[in-house]
Amino acid sequence: MISNKFKKLLSLPALVLALGLGIVTSCNSQSADKPNGIIAEASGIQWMSFEEAVKKSEAVPKKLFIDVYTNWCGWCKKMDATTFKEDTVVKFINENFYAVKLNAETKDTIRFREKEFKYIADYKANELAISLLSGKMGYPSYVILDEQFTMITPPVQSYLNKEDLMPILHFFGKNIHKEKTWEEYSGQVKPK
C-alpha cells in the first residue's frame, strides 16, 4: 500500500510539463561521470538517456518513466540494487515505458524545441531536473511523461519498494488514470 505522503502527491491535479518536448539533442555527449550515458543491463531495466527515450517515443510512442538521481544519493543506489532489480518491476517498466536515468547534477546541456537546459550552480542541478521536479529537489524522484511528453503525475520522491512502486506504474502505465482517480484505484474511496 502506498504511504499517505504518496497518496497526497498522486491525488494532486496532474501537472503539465511547461516544456513541449520536441527534438531533443545533447550538446555534450557525456560528462566524465557518464550521467546521461547509461548502458542497459542485459537482464534488467533497459535504461537510456533522456535524449534516446524521446527519440524512441517519437518513432514508437510510449510513456517515459524518469528516475531522477544523483551520484551521491544513497537511497538512489538502494533503489538500483533492490526495487529496480525486482523481476516484476523490470518486466513492467520495459514493456510499458521508456526508462530514463537522469542525473540531476549533469552539466550536459540538453535542448528541447530550441530551449537549452543547463547546469545551475545555485541549485547544483540541471534546469531540466529542476523543471521536472518543480524546483523541489529530492532524490530519488520519479516522473512520468505521457506520449506527448506531458507530465501526468506530480513527481514522486523517496525510496519505494516493489509494493509501493508497482501500483503507481500500473496506474499510469495501463492508462487507468484516464478512467479513475488515484483514490478510486487504490481503494481509498468507492468508485461512483
Short mmCIF file of the C-alpha atoms (twelve columns), coordinates in Angstrom:
data_MODEL
# 
_entry.id   MODEL 
# 
loop_
_atom_site.group_PDB 
_atom_site.id 
_atom_site.type_symbol 
_atom_site.label_atom_id 
_atom_site.label_alt_id 
_atom_site.label_comp_id 
_atom_site.label_asym_id 
_atom_site.label_seq_id 
_atom_site.Cartn_x 
_atom_site.Cartn_y 
_atom_site.Cartn_z 
_atom_site.pdbx_PDB_model_num 
ATOM 1   C CA . MET A 1   0.000   0.000  0.000   1 
ATOM 2   C CA . ILE A 2   1.242   3.493  -0.756  1 
ATOM 3   C CA . SER A 3   2.012   5.744  2.187   1 
ATOM 4   C CA . ASN A 4   -0.120  8.811  2.905   1 
ATOM 5   C CA . LYS A 5   2.675   11.047 1.607   1 
ATOM 6   C CA . PHE A 6   2.440   9.437  -1.845  1 
ATOM 7   C CA . LYS A 7   -1.360  9.369  -1.829  1 
ATOM 8   C CA . LYS A 8   -1.334  13.142 -1.362  1 
ATOM 9   C CA . LEU A 9   1.147   13.595 -4.204  1 
ATOM 10  C CA . LEU A 10  -0.813  11.390 -6.569  1 
ATOM 11  C CA . SER A 11  -4.162  12.973 -5.763  1 
ATOM 12  C CA . LEU A 12  -2.954  16.428 -6.841  1 
ATOM 13  C CA . PRO A 13  -4.075  17.548 -10.275 1 
ATOM 14  C CA . ALA A 14  -1.633  16.360 -12.898 1 
ATOM 15  C CA . LEU A 15  0.977   18.939 -13.722 1 
ATOM 16  C CA . VAL A 16  1.588   19.839 -17.303 1 
ATOM 17  C CA . LEU A 17  5.244   19.938 -18.120 1 
ATOM 18  C CA . ALA A 18  5.958   23.525 -19.082 1 
ATOM 19  C CA . LEU A 19  8.192   22.288 -21.816 1 
ATOM 20  C CA . GLY A 20  6.954   20.915 -25.096 1 
ATOM 21  C CA . LEU A 21  9.438   18.206 -25.794 1 
ATOM 22  C CA . GLY A 22  10.253  18.002 -29.424 1 
ATOM 23  C CA . ILE A 23  13.591  17.341 -30.953 1 
ATOM 24  C CA . VAL A 24  15.995  16.625 -28.151 1 
ATOM 25  C CA . THR A 25  19.717  16.738 -28.524 1 
ATOM 26  C CA . SER A 26  22.592  16.958 -26.149 1 
ATOM 27  C CA . CYS A 27  25.308  19.500 -26.736 1 
ATOM 28  C CA . ASN A 28  27.817  17.486 -24.766 1 
ATOM 29  C CA . SER A 29  27.727  13.758 -25.362 1 
ATOM 30  C CA . GLN A 30  28.733  12.710 -21.847 1 
ATOM 31  C CA . SER A 31  30.349  14.107 -18.725 1 
ATOM 32  C CA . ALA A 32  33.211  12.296 -17.073 1 
ATOM 33  C CA . ASP A 33  30.803  10.567 -14.679 1 
ATOM 34  C CA . LYS A 34  28.527  9.476  -17.576 1 
ATOM 35  C CA . PRO A 35  25.315  10.995 -16.142 1 
ATOM 36  C CA . ASN A 36  23.340  10.536 -19.338 1 
ATOM 37  C CA . GLY A 37  25.302  7.729  -20.967 1 
ATOM 38  C CA . ILE A 38  23.525  4.877  -19.234 1 
ATOM 39  C CA . ILE A 39  24.238  1.423  -20.558 1 
ATOM 40  C CA . ALA A 40  21.376  -1.018 -20.142 1 
ATOM 41  C CA . GLU A 41  21.966  -4.242 -18.270 1 
ATOM 42  C CA . ALA A 42  21.017  -7.220 -20.420 1 
ATOM 43  C CA . SER A 43  18.642  -8.709 -17.859 1 
ATOM 44  C CA . GLY A 44  17.474  -5.537 -16.135 1 
ATOM 45  C CA . ILE A 45  15.592  -2.370 -16.865 1 
ATOM 46  C CA . GLN A 46  16.579  -1.030 -20.269 1 
ATOM 47  C CA . TRP A 47  17.734  2.368  -19.020 1 
ATOM 48  C CA . MET A 48  18.545  5.028  -21.577 1 
ATOM 49  C CA . SER A 49  19.337  8.694  -21.704 1 
ATOM 50  C CA . PHE A 50  16.580  11.259 -21.911 1 
ATOM 51  C CA . GLU A 51  17.566  12.014 -25.494 1 
ATOM 52  C CA . GLU A 52  17.338  8.368  -26.530 1 
ATOM 53  C CA . ALA A 53  13.941  7.919  -24.867 1 
ATOM 54  C CA . VAL A 54  12.440  10.970 -26.556 1 
ATOM 55  C CA . LYS A 55  13.768  9.867  -29.924 1 
ATOM 56  C CA . LYS A 56  12.342  6.361  -29.444 1 
ATOM 57  C CA . SER A 57  8.988   7.703  -28.259 1 
ATOM 58  C CA . GLU A 58  8.744   9.972  -31.279 1 
ATOM 59  C CA . ALA A 59  9.178   6.896  -33.507 1 
ATOM 60  C CA . VAL A 60  7.105   4.453  -31.416 1 
ATOM 61  C CA . PRO A 61  5.060   6.355  -28.806 1 
ATOM 62  C CA . LYS A 62  5.385   5.158  -25.229 1 
ATOM 63  C CA . LYS A 63  5.358   6.874  -21.846 1 
ATOM 64  C CA . LEU A 64  8.635   7.854  -20.204 1 
ATOM 65  C CA . PHE A 65  9.471   6.749  -16.670 1 
ATOM 66  C CA . ILE A 66  12.227  9.073  -15.476 1 
ATOM 67  C CA . ASP A 67  14.380  8.210  -12.479 1 
ATOM 68  C CA . VAL A 68  15.964  11.492 -11.349 1 
ATOM 69  C CA . TYR A 69  19.002  10.650 -9.237  1 
ATOM 70  C CA . THR A 70  22.412  11.893 -8.127  1 
ATOM 71  C CA . ASN A 71  25.694  10.018 -7.840  1 
ATOM 72  C CA . TRP A 72  25.913  10.692 -4.078  1 
ATOM 73  C CA . CYS A 73  22.326  9.623  -3.208  1 
ATOM 74  C CA . GLY A 74  22.332  6.512  -1.026  1 
ATOM 75  C CA . TRP A 75  18.599  5.859  -1.468  1 
ATOM 76  C CA . CYS A 76  19.040  6.102  -5.248  1 
ATOM 77  C CA . LYS A 77  21.691  3.395  -5.057  1 
ATOM 78  C CA . LYS A 78  19.403  1.293  -2.874  1 
ATOM 79  C CA . MET A 79  16.600  1.616  -5.489  1 
ATOM 80  C CA . ASP A 80  19.043  0.435  -8.156  1 
ATOM 81  C CA . ALA A 81  20.166  -2.502 -6.003  1 
ATOM 82  C CA . THR A 82  16.707  -3.611 -4.850  1 
ATOM 83  C CA . THR A 83  13.455  -2.362 -6.372  1 
ATOM 84  C CA . PHE A 84  14.836  -1.814 -9.866  1 
ATOM 85  C CA . LYS A 85  16.162  -5.417 -9.817  1 
ATOM 86  C CA . GLU A 86  12.776  -6.991 -8.989  1 
ATOM 87  C CA . ASP A 87  11.614  -9.140 -11.922 1 
ATOM 88  C CA . THR A 88  8.044   -7.772 -11.930 1 
ATOM 89  C CA . VAL A 89  9.296   -4.170 -11.859 1 
ATOM 90  C CA . VAL A 90  11.846  -4.805 -14.622 1 
ATOM 91  C CA . LYS A 91  9.308   -6.545 -16.853 1 
ATOM 92  C CA . PHE A 92  6.573   -3.950 -16.348 1 
ATOM 93  C CA . ILE A 93  8.823   -0.942 -16.919 1 
ATOM 94  C CA . ASN A 94  10.443  -2.453 -20.013 1 
ATOM 95  C CA . GLU A 95  7.056   -3.342 -21.533 1 
ATOM 96  C CA . ASN A 96  5.200   -0.106 -20.749 1 
ATOM 97  C CA . PHE A 97  7.741   2.716  -20.611 1 
ATOM 98  C CA . TYR A 98  10.970  4.022  -22.000 1 
ATOM 99  C CA . ALA A 99  13.057  4.083  -18.832 1 
ATOM 100 C CA . VAL A 100 15.269  7.118  -18.319 1 
ATOM 101 C CA . LYS A 101 18.091  7.692  -15.854 1 
ATOM 102 C CA . LEU A 102 18.562  11.446 -15.445 1 
ATOM 103 C CA . ASN A 103 21.425  12.568 -13.243 1 
ATOM 104 C CA . ALA A 104 20.018  15.776 -11.742 1 
ATOM 105 C CA . GLU A 105 23.531  17.166 -11.469 1 
ATOM 106 C CA . THR A 106 24.546  16.626 -15.086 1 
ATOM 107 C CA . LYS A 107 26.482  19.512 -16.530 1 
ATOM 108 C CA . ASP A 108 25.461  18.489 -20.031 1 
ATOM 109 C CA . THR A 109 23.288  20.986 -21.882 1 
ATOM 110 C CA . ILE A 110 20.006  19.483 -23.066 1 
ATOM 111 C CA . ARG A 111 17.775  21.086 -25.725 1 
ATOM 112 C CA . PHE A 112 14.006  20.958 -26.133 1 
ATOM 113 C CA . ARG A 113 12.425  22.847 -29.012 1 
ATOM 114 C CA . GLU A 114 15.289  25.276 -29.258 1 
ATOM 115 C CA . LYS A 115 15.480  25.900 -25.499 1 
ATOM 116 C CA . GLU A 116 18.660  24.930 -23.701 1 
ATOM 117 C CA . PHE A 117 18.636  23.443 -20.213 1 
ATOM 118 C CA . LYS A 118 21.941  23.974 -18.439 1 
ATOM 119 C CA . TYR A 119 23.509  23.240 -15.103 1 
ATOM 120 C CA . ILE A 120 22.560  25.839 -12.456 1 
ATOM 121 C CA . ALA A 121 25.224  26.100 -9.761  1 
ATOM 122 C CA . ASP A 122 22.843  27.643 -7.175  1 
ATOM 123 C CA . TYR A 123 20.636  24.537 -7.366  1 
ATOM 124 C CA . LYS A 124 23.528  22.166 -8.036  1 
ATOM 125 C CA . ALA A 125 21.286  20.724 -10.739 1 
ATOM 126 C CA . ASN A 126 20.438  20.850 -14.414 1 
ATOM 127 C CA . GLU A 127 17.484  23.052 -15.404 1 
ATOM 128 C CA . LEU A 128 15.692  20.011 -16.859 1 
ATOM 129 C CA . ALA A 129 15.778  18.237 -13.499 1 
ATOM 130 C CA . ILE A 130 14.712  21.446 -11.756 1 
ATOM 131 C CA . SER A 131 11.771  21.786 -14.150 1 
ATOM 132 C CA . LEU A 132 10.721  18.134 -13.924 1 
ATOM 133 C CA . LEU A 133 10.806  18.281 -10.111 1 
ATOM 134 C CA . SER A 134 9.133   21.712 -9.961  1 
ATOM 135 C CA . GLY A 135 12.156  23.013 -8.059  1 
ATOM 136 C CA . LYS A 136 11.654  20.510 -5.205  1 
ATOM 137 C CA . MET A 137 14.989  18.802 -5.366  1 
ATOM 138 C CA . GLY A 138 14.849  15.476 -3.555  1 
ATOM 139 C CA . TYR A 139 16.305  12.145 -4.564  1 
ATOM 140 C CA . PRO A 140 15.394  9.663  -5.755  1 
ATOM 141 C CA . SER A 141 12.464  11.169 -7.665  1 
ATOM 142 C CA . TYR A 142 10.284  9.646  -10.364 1 
ATOM 143 C CA . VAL A 143 8.469   11.491 -13.123 1 
ATOM 144 C CA . ILE A 144 6.114   10.001 -15.695 1 
ATOM 145 C CA . LEU A 145 5.537   11.716 -19.020 1 
ATOM 146 C CA . ASP A 146 2.864   10.632 -21.468 1 
ATOM 147 C CA . GLU A 147 3.391   10.010 -25.171 1 
ATOM 148 C CA . GLN A 148 3.074   13.758 -25.871 1 
ATOM 149 C CA . PHE A 149 5.750   14.450 -23.218 1 
ATOM 150 C CA . THR A 150 3.274   15.940 -20.767 1 
ATOM 151 C CA . MET A 151 3.776   15.259 -17.073 1 
ATOM 152 C CA . ILE A 152 0.843   13.099 -15.956 1 
ATOM 153 C CA . THR A 153 1.617   12.962 -12.258 1 
ATOM 154 C CA . PRO A 154 3.469   15.168 -9.809  1 
ATOM 155 C CA . PRO A 155 6.961   13.853 -9.100  1 
ATOM 156 C CA . VAL A 156 7.101   11.079 -6.525  1 
ATOM 157 C CA . GLN A 157 10.098  11.451 -4.230  1 
ATOM 158 C CA . SER A 158 11.518  8.765  -1.966  1 
ATOM 159 C CA . TYR A 159 12.820  5.240  -1.932  1 
ATOM 160 C CA . LEU A 160 9.993   2.916  -2.972  1 
ATOM 161 C CA . ASN A 161 9.913   -0.830 -2.586  1 
ATOM 162 C CA . LYS A 162 8.193   -3.039 -5.165  1 
ATOM 163 C CA . GLU A 163 4.882   -2.955 -3.273  1 
ATOM 164 C CA . ASP A 164 4.819   0.868  -3.344  1 
ATOM 165 C CA . LEU A 165 6.106   1.331  -6.895  1 
ATOM 166 C CA . MET A 166 4.071   -1.275 -8.813  1 
ATOM 167 C CA . PRO A 167 0.631   0.306  -8.162  1 
ATOM 168 C CA . ILE A 168 1.946   3.663  -9.411  1 
ATOM 169 C CA . LEU A 169 3.473   2.083  -12.513 1 
ATOM 170 C CA . HIS A 170 0.298   0.112  -13.225 1 
ATOM 171 C CA . PHE A 171 -1.999  3.121  -12.651 1 
ATOM 172 C CA . PHE A 172 -0.180  5.234  -15.234 1 
ATOM 173 C CA . GLY A 173 1.333   2.543  -17.463 1 
ATOM 174 C CA . LYS A 174 -2.071  0.972  -18.176 1 
ATOM 175 C CA . ASN A 175 -3.854  4.348  -18.512 1 
ATOM 176 C CA . ILE A 176 -6.105  3.693  -15.527 1 
ATOM 177 C CA . HIS A 177 -5.536  7.345  -14.582 1 
ATOM 178 C CA . LYS A 178 -7.729  8.298  -17.545 1 
ATOM 179 C CA . GLU A 179 -10.754 6.492  -16.073 1 
ATOM 180 C CA . LYS A 180 -10.296 6.612  -12.294 1 
ATOM 181 C CA . THR A 181 -8.814  8.812  -9.633  1 
ATOM 182 C CA . TRP A 182 -5.903  7.508  -7.596  1 
ATOM 183 C CA . GLU A 183 -8.237  7.170  -4.614  1 
ATOM 184 C CA . GLU A 184 -10.708 5.037  -6.605  1 
ATOM 185 C CA . TYR A 185 -7.929  2.859  -7.974  1 
ATOM 186 C CA . SER A 186 -6.135  2.378  -4.676  1 
ATOM 187 C CA . GLY A 187 -9.362  1.609  -2.824  1 
ATOM 188 C CA . GLN A 188 -9.408  4.775  -0.733  1 
ATOM 189 C CA . VAL A 189 -12.888 5.700  -1.951  1 
ATOM 190 C CA . LYS A 190 -15.549 3.718  -3.737  1 
ATOM 191 C CA . PRO A 191 -15.941 4.397  -7.454  1 
ATOM 192 C CA . LYS A 192 -19.146 6.229  -8.400  1 
# 
